Amino acid sequence: MGAGRTHPAATARRLASNRPLLAIGAVASFVTAANFLFPAYSGRGGARYSILRGSRSRHFETFAGAVSPGAFRASDAVISSTSWHFACVGDLDEMARIPGSKKPEFLSPLLAGVLMGTPGGSYSVKFSPDGPERLTGKHNEAGRGMELSELVLYNDRLLSFDDRTGGVYEILSDPVKGVYSVPRLVVTEGAGDTDKGMKWEWAAVVDGELVLGSFGKEYTNPDGSVAHTNNLWVAVVNKHGEFIREDWGARYNFIKESLGILPAGYAVHEAVRWSDALRRWIIIPRRTSDQPYDDKKDEQRGGHAILSLDAQFQNPVLVPMDPKDDTRPGWEGVSSFQFVPGTGDRHALVLRTVEEGCTEEPEQCLQETYISVYDVTTGKALMKDVKFPNQYKYEGVEFVNLYANGKKH
């Protein structure tokens, strides 16, 4: 897999000695008790245990202590050969806190939609007329939480990631409770020796493992000096929810060079996926600049190119994206994308998000999201930008049917 990446077999050996996960307290306590009372499995990490009910014993493969299996299947997203269910999750930043909540409590919107294609290769989209589901939670860091910044289906589990707390959430569906989320993991920054939650921005499924990444640039002080490189690290998670950390500093530097960015400049990443069909990494930077980082100016530095790299993180191919609808000022950076099923990973459903005036007065911050489809191998736009029906900033997209397992309410 190249520098900064290990072979899955090597990962498995390293995971065997990895220290315990930082799982949410109540979940971790339950799993520990279950393993003690019903020691049905003594394999690596206690990944399976049994619950005895009368004369029967049921075994479950767990993910970070979760007893229940995943709630969603990729096949349920397929309506036909040219139409698919999808969902988008929102990161509302400071506005995620629910007004008047005492605990406090936080909100992330989860909006369903349908993408429709034509034999000619063009697309259209429609959103659920009922509006978004409300994913709520109380876990927070310094009064902020549920700022969910990516969405991925991994082993039938629909996962989302809080870029404030470092939390990994699983989204579940029930005929009575509807669609809701529960916390599974908390991962801290960098090498793990801090109490700051990792700022998750992207996720990619790679040969059976889940790679979680941050924005991929050095955190700088106001004078431009480097404060730390914690956000150059990634977490590699296996199907049991065990994880290791890897320093991707060399990889992010290679990405920056491949984008042709001058040494003084930077790139910010929120849209990184691995393509099984193409056997390449597909990367659409959210921000790019040849100038040093500036909070305010960064809002107008949206990226407009697609980079692909091979499995060894070499042989870069860079293609410009078709110009967007020029009736809007600036260029909104890409916050997420997902490959359209049945297209050989050539076509991607893309989210571009707007954040204007968010650094000085967050309460006056303009947040908008646009959705479109691009050919990632050519940069050609296959659908005109469609604005989301509400003023939310959506930062994660996945092809999934939210209502396959229960009624909508």
C-alpha positions in Angstrom: 0.0 0.0 0.0 3.0 2.3 0.0 4.5 4.6 2.6 2.5 5.1 5.7 0.2 2.1 4.9 0.4 -1.5 6.0 -0.7 -4.8 4.5 -3.9 -6.1 6.0 -2.1 -9.1 7.4 0.5 -6.9 9.1 -2.3 -4.8 10.4 -3.9 -7.9 12.0 -0.7 -8.8 13.8 -0.3 -5.2 15.1 -3.9 -5.1 16.2 -3.4 -8.2 18.3 -1.2 -6.2 20.7 -3.1 -2.9 20.4 -4.2 -1.3 23.6 -7.9 -1.2 24.4 -10.1 1.0 22.3 -11.5 4.3 23.7 -15.1 3.1 23.5 -18.0 5.0 25.0 -18.2 4.1 28.7 -21.6 2.4 29.0 -21.0 0.3 25.9 -17.5 -0.8 27.0 -18.8 -1.7 30.5 -21.5 -3.9 29.0 -19.2 -5.7 26.7 -16.7 -6.4 29.5 -19.4 -7.8 31.7 -20.8 -10.0 28.9 -17.4 -11.5 28.2 -16.9 -12.3 31.8 -20.2 -13.9 32.3 -20.4 -15.8 29.0 -16.8 -16.5 27.9 -17.8 -18.3 24.7 -14.9 -17.0 22.7 -11.3 -16.5 23.6 -9.9 -15.2 20.3 -8.2 -11.9 19.6 -9.8 -9.0 21.3 -12.8 -10.9 22.6 -14.5 -10.1 19.3 -17.4 -12.6 19.8 -19.4 -13.7 22.8 -22.6 -15.5 23.5 -25.8 -14.6 25.2 -27.4 -17.7 26.8 -31.2 -17.8 26.6 -32.6 -21.1 27.9 -30.9 -23.9 26.1 -29.9 -21.8 23.1 -26.7 -19.8 22.6 -26.5 -17.0 20.0 -23.2 -15.7 18.8 -22.6 -12.2 17.5 -19.6 -10.6 15.7 -19.2 -7.3 17.4 -18.1 -3.9 16.2 -16.7 -1.9 19.1 -18.9 -3.8 21.6 -22.1 -3.5 19.6 -24.1 -6.7 19.9 -26.6 -6.0 17.1 -25.6 -6.5 13.5 -25.5 -3.6 11.0 -28.9 -2.2 10.0 -28.2 -1.5 6.3 -27.2 -3.4 3.1 -25.7 -1.8 0.0 -28.1 -3.8 -2.2 -31.1 -2.1 -0.6 -29.9 1.2 -2.1 -30.5 -0.1 -5.6 -34.0 0.7 -7.0 -33.1 -0.2 -10.6 -30.1 -0.2 -12.9 -30.5 3.6 -13.2 -31.8 4.8 -9.9 -30.5 4.6 -6.3 -31.4 5.7 -2.8 -28.8 7.9 -1.0 -28.5 9.9 2.2 -26.6 12.9 3.3 -25.5 13.9 6.8 -25.0 17.4 8.1 -22.3 19.3 10.1 -23.9 22.4 11.5 -20.9 23.5 13.5 -21.8 25.8 16.4 -25.4 25.7 15.2 -25.6 22.0 16.0 -26.6 22.8 19.6 -30.3 22.5 20.2 -31.6 25.9 21.6 -32.8 25.6 25.2 -31.3 22.1 25.8 -29.9 21.9 29.3 -27.5 18.9 29.1 -26.8 20.2 26.3 -28.1 18.3 23.3 -26.9 18.5 19.7 -28.4 17.9 16.3 -27.3 16.6 12.9 -29.7 16.4 9.9 -29.8 13.2 7.8 -31.6 13.7 4.5 -32.7 11.0 2.1 -32.9 11.3 -1.6 -33.0 9.4 -4.9 -30.5 9.7 -7.8 -31.8 8.9 -11.3 -29.7 8.3 -14.3 -30.4 8.1 -18.0 -28.9 5.8 -20.7 -27.1 8.8 -22.0 -25.1 9.3 -18.8 -26.9 12.3 -17.4 -28.5 12.5 -13.9 -31.2 14.1 -11.9 -32.0 14.1 -8.1 -34.9 14.4 -5.8 -34.9 14.8 -2.0 -37.3 13.4 0.5 -40.3 15.7 0.7 -40.6 15.1 4.4 -37.2 16.8 5.1 -34.3 15.4 7.1 -34.3 13.0 10.0 -32.9 14.4 13.3 -29.9 12.7 14.7 -29.5 13.9 18.2 -26.9 13.2 21.0 -25.5 14.7 24.2 -21.8 13.7 23.8 -19.7 16.8 23.3 -16.3 18.4 23.7 -16.3 21.9 25.2 -19.9 22.4 24.4 -19.9 21.2 20.8 -21.0 17.9 19.4 -22.8 15.9 16.6 -20.9 17.8 13.9 -21.0 14.8 11.6 -18.7 15.1 8.6 -18.8 11.9 6.6 -21.0 8.9 5.9 -19.9 5.4 4.9 -21.4 1.9 4.8 -19.0 -0.6 6.3 -19.9 -4.2 6.8 -23.6 -3.3 6.7 -23.1 -0.6 9.4 -23.9 3.0 8.4 -21.2 5.0 10.2 -20.7 8.8 10.6 -18.0 10.7 12.3 -18.0 13.7 14.6 -15.3 16.2 13.6 -15.4 17.9 17.1 -15.3 15.0 19.6 -13.6 12.3 17.5 -16.7 10.1 17.9 -17.6 7.3 15.6 -21.4 7.0 15.4 -23.5 4.1 14.0 -26.8 5.0 12.4 -29.6 2.5 13.1 -33.1 1.9 11.9 -36.1 0.5 13.8 -39.8 0.2 12.9 -40.7 1.8 16.2 -37.8 4.2 17.0 -37.2 5.1 13.4 -33.7 6.3 12.3 -31.3 7.2 15.1 -27.6 7.2 16.0 -25.5 5.7 18.8 -21.8 6.3 19.7 -19.4 3.4 19.1 -15.9 4.9 19.5 -14.0 8.0 20.4 -10.6 8.5 18.8 -8.2 11.3 19.9 -5.8 13.3 17.7 -2.5 12.3 16.2 -0.6 9.5 17.9 -3.2 9.3 20.6 -1.4 11.1 23.4 -3.8 14.0 23.6 -7.3 14.6 25.1 -8.5 16.3 21.9 -10.9 14.4 19.7 -9.8 13.8 16.1 -11.3 16.1 13.6 -12.6 13.5 11.2 -13.4 14.7 7.7 -13.2 11.6 5.3 -13.5 7.8 5.4 -12.6 5.1 2.9 -13.1 1.4 2.8 -9.9 -0.2 1.6 -9.6 -4.0 1.2 -11.9 -4.8 4.2 -10.6 -2.1 6.5 -11.9 1.4 7.2 -9.5 4.3 6.9 -10.5 7.5 8.7 -8.8 10.8 8.0 -8.7 14.4 9.0 -8.2 17.5 6.9 -4.6 16.6 6.1 -2.7 19.8 6.8 -0.5 21.1 9.6 -2.4 23.0 12.3 -0.8 26.5 12.2 -0.6 29.5 14.5 -1.8 32.9 13.4 1.7 33.8 12.5 1.9 30.8 10.1 4.2 28.7 12.3 3.2 25.0 12.8 1.5 24.3 16.1 1.2 20.5 15.5 0.8 17.8 12.9 -1.9 15.7 14.6 -4.3 16.1 11.7 -1.8 14.3 9.3 -2.6 11.0 11.1 -5.3 8.5 10.2 -6.9 5.6 12.0 -7.3 2.2 10.4 -10.3 0.3 11.8 -11.0 -3.4 11.3 -14.4 -5.1 11.2 -14.4 -5.6 15.0 -13.8 -1.9 15.7 -10.2 -2.3 16.7 -7.9 0.3 15.3 -4.3 1.4 14.8 -2.9 4.9 14.0 -0.7 5.7 11.0 1.2 8.9 10.2 0.2 10.0 6.7 2.5 13.1 6.6 4.5 11.8 3.6 1.3 10.9 1.8 -0.3 14.3 2.3 2.9 16.0 1.2 2.9 13.9 -2.0 -0.8 14.9 -2.6 0.2 18.6 -2.2 3.0 18.2 -4.7 0.8 16.3 -7.2 -1.7 19.1 -7.0 1.1 21.5 -8.0 0.7 23.6 -4.9 3.7 25.8 -4.0 5.6 25.1 -0.7 4.0 28.1 1.1 0.5 26.9 0.2 -1.7 24.2 1.4 -4.6 21.7 0.7 -7.5 20.8 2.9 -9.2 17.4 2.4 -12.7 16.3 3.2 -13.4 14.1 0.1 -11.1 11.0 -0.1 -12.3 7.5 -1.3 -10.7 4.3 -2.4 -12.0 2.8 -5.6 -12.1 -1.0 -5.7 -13.0 -1.0 -9.4 -10.2 1.4 -10.5 -7.8 0.3 -7.8 -6.9 3.9 -7.2 -7.4 6.6 -4.5 -9.7 9.4 -5.7 -9.1 12.7 -3.9 -11.1 16.0 -4.5 -9.5 18.7 -2.2 -11.9 21.0 -0.5 -9.5 23.9 -0.4 -6.3 24.6 -2.3 -4.0 27.7 -2.2 -0.5 28.7 -3.1 -0.7 31.2 -0.2 -0.3 30.6 3.5 -3.5 29.7 5.4 -5.9 32.5 6.4 -9.2 31.7 8.2 -11.2 34.3 6.3 -9.6 33.9 2.9 -9.9 30.1 3.1 -13.6 30.3 2.7 -13.1 31.4 -1.0 -10.3 28.9 -1.8 -12.4 25.9 -3.0 -10.6 23.2 -4.9 -11.6 22.5 -8.5 -9.6 19.4 -9.6 -9.7 15.6 -9.1 -6.6 13.7 -8.2 -6.1 10.0 -8.4 -3.2 7.8 -7.1 -2.5 4.1 -7.4 -2.5 1.7 -4.4 1.2 2.6 -3.7 0.3 6.3 -3.6 2.2 6.9 -6.8 1.5 7.7 -10.5 -0.8 10.7 -9.9 -3.3 11.8 -12.5 -4.8 15.2 -12.1 -7.9 16.4 -14.1 -9.7 19.8 -13.7 -13.4 19.8 -12.9 -15.9 21.3 -15.4 -16.8 24.9 -14.4 -19.7 25.1 -12.0 -22.8 27.2 -12.4 -21.3 30.7 -12.6 -24.3 32.5 -11.2 -22.8 32.0 -7.7 -19.7 33.8 -6.5 -16.6 31.8 -5.5 -16.1 28.1 -5.7 -17.5 25.9 -3.0 -15.2 23.2 -1.9 -16.1 19.5 -2.2 -17.0 18.1 1.3 -17.8 14.5 0.2 -18.5 12.2 -2.7 -19.5 8.6 -3.3 -19.2 6.4 -6.3 -22.5 5.8 -8.2 -23.3 2.1 -8.2 -22.9 0.2 -11.5 -20.6 2.8 -13.1 -17.3 1.1 -12.4 -16.6 3.9 -9.9 -16.2 6.4 -12.8 -19.2 8.5 -11.8 -19.5 10.1 -8.4 -22.3 11.9 -6.5 -20.6 15.1 -5.2 -21.4 17.5 -2.4 -20.1 21.1 -2.5 -20.6 23.2 0.6 -20.7 26.9 1.2 -19.4 28.6 4.4 -19.3 32.4 4.3 -18.8 34.7 7.2 -18.3 31.8 9.6 -15.0 32.9 11.2 -16.1 36.2 12.7 -19.8 35.8 13.6 -20.9 32.2 13.6 -24.5 33.1 14.2 -24.5 35.0 10.9 -22.7 32.2 9.1 -24.1 31.3 5.6 -24.3 27.6 5.1 -25.5 26.0 1.9 -24.9 22.7 0.0 -25.1 21.8 -3.7 -25.2 18.3 -5.1 -23.9 17.2 -8.6 -22.5 14.3 -10.4 -19.0 14.1 -12.0 -16.9 11.6 -14.0 -13.9 11.3 -11.7 -11.7 10.1 -14.6 -12.3 13.2 -16.8 -13.7 15.9 -14.5 -16.8 16.2 -16.7 -20.0 17.4 -15.0 -22.9 15.0 -15.6 -25.6 16.9 -13.7 -26.1 20.6 -13.1 -25.7 21.7 -9.5 -28.9 21.2 -7.4 -29.2 23.3 -4.2 -30.3 21.4 -1.1 -33.8 22.4 0.1 -32.6 23.9 3.4 -29.8 26.1 4.7 -27.7 23.2 6.1 -24.1 22.3 5.5 -24.1 18.6 4.5 -20.6 16.9 4.6 -21.3 13.2 4.1 -23.0 11.2 1.4 -23.6 7.5 0.9 -25.8 5.2 -1.3 -28.2 3.7 1.3 -31.9 3.2 1.8 -32.6 4.7 5.2 -36.1 3.1 5.3 -35.4 -0.4 4.1 -35.7 -1.9 7.7 -38.5 0.1 9.2 -41.3 2.5 8.6 -40.6 6.3 8.2 -42.2 8.4 10.9 
